[in-house]
């Protein structure tokens, strides 16, 4: 069964550094999402992406964040200058256009020191 | 804005006990409702979903949920839990309209522990 994949599984970075989290959505999916889950808290929506542009973003998704689909398969989340509070599990998800069901990747645990 | 409440944060049950996890949502329009499960060390997996039609939906592994529109609820049930059901369970909702981002709004999750 096709799956959403994410790399790396764990990323440790220093405060102020840039990080890029990578996702490969399921191949025929058209809508892409990033969510995050700070330890002990709920899963929060960051951004949705369709047709090569952001369709919706949350208040969390400020100027430090950006997303890109650089080729036909990858979907990336960049954090320009990481802060301690960016430490969280980041989940990528995707869906086909005809269904509301989102398929989640295994997540990338980001630790900012 | 959408919001989701899960009332039980931690639940401990013995094997074969029945399970009901509460979920209430707040949204003025048509919604799609989901329950996701996250087993230890694994990613979020869809247990079941409700888009329209029969308000009683059946999912994988013997789980079911009932959508009660008047109560804005979508409670998860399982008649007899197993040790392997130990996991965290998330209720989620998105707006039931085509187009747009259709972001998911999650509840805080319920940690279920099933004891032998």
Interface residues (C-beta under 8 A of the other chain):
Chain A: X31 X33 X35 X41 X42 X43 X44 X45 X48 X50 X55 X56 X58 X91 X93 X95 X100 X101 X102 X103 X104 X105 X106 X107
Chain B: X32 X34 X36 X42 X43 X44 X45 X46 X49 X51 X90 X92 X94 X96 X100 X101 X102 X103 X104 X105 X106 X107 X108 X109
